[in-house]
Amino acid sequence: MESYKHIVVATDFTEFSENAVERAVSLAKLCDAELTLLHVVEQFPVHMYGEYFPTEDVDPWKYATEDSKKRLQQLAERTEYSKTKLLTEVTQRSAKHEIVRVAREVKADLVVTGTHGRSGLKALLGSVAEGVVHLAPCEVLVVRRQTADET
């Protein structure tokens, strides 16, 4: 089995994606792979209502982009992995489509994403994770969140 050369990990800065980032960093170190930390700023980030709404004198897209870049930089510093690239995508498309597009663009051989653990099919993967699994041009590792019983 060949080791991974380029890993993309998508984060939405929630506790759910923390496990995915930790796993991606561990794999990148193990394989000496490049690591792209990716955050997608969607047009209507409903799950983060209130977080991306700056004061009225600031452009919301610019605010969200700058805030995301700063948070990615802080995340990269915490990982302490030297082969890390930071990428913030500002888009009107869905996160799953942008994650897949970036994976193709950087020729990733692994995408790592977290899941939120909801009901139905979304309980199995989550809407973004589910879409990435079906659309990605490479392997996908979905890291589920740990419950208090498992820690």
C-alpha positions as CSV (number, residue, x, y, z in Angstrom):
1,M,0.0,0.0,0.0
2,E,1.4,3.4,-1.0
3,S,1.4,6.1,1.7
4,Y,-0.5,9.3,1.3
5,K,1.2,12.2,-0.4
6,H,-1.3,15.0,0.0
7,I,-4.1,15.1,2.6
8,V,-6.9,17.6,2.7
9,V,-8.8,18.1,5.9
10,A,-12.0,20.2,6.0
11,T,-12.8,22.0,9.1
12,D,-15.8,24.1,10.2
13,F,-14.0,25.0,13.5
14,T,-16.5,23.0,15.6
15,E,-15.6,20.3,18.1
16,F,-16.8,17.7,15.5
17,S,-14.0,18.7,13.1
18,E,-11.3,18.8,15.8
19,N,-11.2,15.0,15.8
20,A,-10.8,15.0,12.0
21,V,-8.0,17.6,12.1
22,E,-6.2,15.6,14.7
23,R,-6.5,12.4,12.7
24,A,-5.4,14.1,9.5
25,V,-2.3,15.6,11.2
26,S,-1.4,12.2,12.6
27,L,-1.7,10.6,9.2
28,A,0.3,13.4,7.5
29,K,3.1,13.1,10.0
30,L,3.1,9.3,9.6
31,C,3.2,9.5,5.8
32,D,5.3,12.7,5.6
33,A,2.5,14.1,3.4
34,E,1.5,17.6,2.6
35,L,-1.5,18.7,4.5
36,T,-4.1,21.3,3.4
37,L,-6.3,22.7,6.1
38,L,-9.5,23.9,4.3
39,H,-12.4,26.0,5.5
40,V,-15.2,26.9,3.2
41,V,-17.2,30.1,3.8
42,E,-20.6,29.4,2.3
43,Q,-23.0,32.2,1.3
44,F,-25.5,31.4,4.0
45,P,-23.7,29.6,6.9
46,V,-26.9,28.7,8.7
47,H,-25.3,26.4,11.2
48,M,-23.1,29.3,12.4
49,Y,-25.9,31.9,12.6
50,G,-24.7,35.0,14.4
51,E,-21.0,34.1,14.1
52,Y,-20.5,35.6,10.7
53,F,-22.5,38.8,11.1
54,P,-20.2,41.7,11.7
55,T,-21.1,45.2,12.5
56,E,-23.1,46.9,9.7
57,D,-20.1,48.9,8.5
58,V,-18.1,45.8,7.5
59,D,-18.6,43.6,4.4
60,P,-19.9,40.2,5.7
61,W,-17.9,38.2,3.0
62,K,-14.7,40.1,3.9
63,Y,-15.3,39.6,7.6
64,A,-16.0,35.9,7.2
65,T,-13.0,35.4,5.0
66,E,-10.6,37.2,7.2
67,D,-11.9,35.6,10.3
68,S,-11.6,32.1,8.7
69,K,-8.0,32.8,7.6
70,K,-7.1,33.9,11.1
71,R,-8.7,30.8,12.6
72,L,-7.0,28.5,10.1
73,Q,-3.6,30.1,11.0
74,Q,-4.2,29.5,14.7
75,L,-5.2,25.9,13.9
76,A,-2.1,25.4,11.8
77,E,0.1,26.7,14.6
78,R,-1.6,24.3,17.1
79,T,-0.9,21.3,14.8
80,E,2.9,22.2,14.6
81,Y,3.1,20.4,11.3
82,S,5.6,22.1,8.9
83,K,4.1,20.8,5.7
84,T,0.7,22.5,6.2
85,K,-0.9,24.7,3.7
86,L,-3.9,26.9,4.6
87,L,-6.8,27.4,2.3
88,T,-10.0,29.4,2.8
89,E,-12.5,29.2,0.1
90,V,-15.2,31.8,-0.2
91,T,-18.0,30.4,-2.3
92,Q,-21.7,30.4,-3.2
93,R,-21.5,26.7,-3.7
94,S,-21.9,24.1,-1.0
95,A,-19.0,23.0,1.2
96,K,-19.1,19.5,-0.1
97,H,-18.6,20.6,-3.7
98,E,-15.8,23.0,-2.7
99,I,-14.0,20.3,-0.7
100,V,-14.2,17.9,-3.7
101,R,-13.0,20.7,-6.1
102,V,-10.0,21.5,-3.9
103,A,-9.2,17.8,-3.5
104,R,-9.0,17.6,-7.3
105,E,-7.1,20.8,-7.6
106,V,-4.3,19.9,-5.2
107,K,-4.4,16.2,-6.4
108,A,-5.1,15.0,-2.9
109,D,-5.1,11.3,-2.3
110,L,-7.1,11.5,0.9
111,V,-9.8,13.8,2.2
112,V,-10.5,13.8,6.0
113,T,-13.7,15.2,7.3
114,G,-15.7,15.0,10.5
115,T,-19.4,14.3,11.1
116,H,-21.9,15.8,13.4
117,G,-24.0,12.7,14.1
118,R,-27.6,13.5,13.3
119,S,-30.6,11.2,12.5
120,G,-31.3,9.0,9.4
121,L,-28.6,8.8,6.7
122,K,-27.2,12.0,8.0
123,A,-26.6,10.2,11.3
124,L,-24.3,7.8,9.5
125,L,-22.2,10.5,7.9
126,G,-23.6,14.0,7.8
127,S,-24.7,15.9,4.7
128,V,-21.2,17.4,3.9
129,A,-19.4,14.2,4.7
130,E,-21.9,12.1,2.8
131,G,-21.5,14.3,-0.3
132,V,-17.7,14.2,-0.1
133,V,-17.8,10.4,0.2
134,H,-19.9,10.2,-3.0
135,L,-18.1,12.9,-5.0
136,A,-14.4,12.8,-4.0
137,P,-11.8,11.7,-6.6
138,C,-9.8,10.0,-3.8
139,E,-10.2,8.1,-0.6
140,V,-12.2,9.7,2.2
141,L,-11.9,9.2,5.9
142,V,-14.9,10.2,7.9
143,V,-14.0,10.7,11.6
144,R,-17.0,10.5,13.8
145,R,-17.1,12.5,17.0
146,Q,-16.3,10.7,20.2
147,T,-18.9,10.5,22.9
148,A,-18.1,11.0,26.6
149,D,-18.3,7.2,27.1
150,E,-15.5,6.7,24.6
151,T,-12.9,9.1,26.0
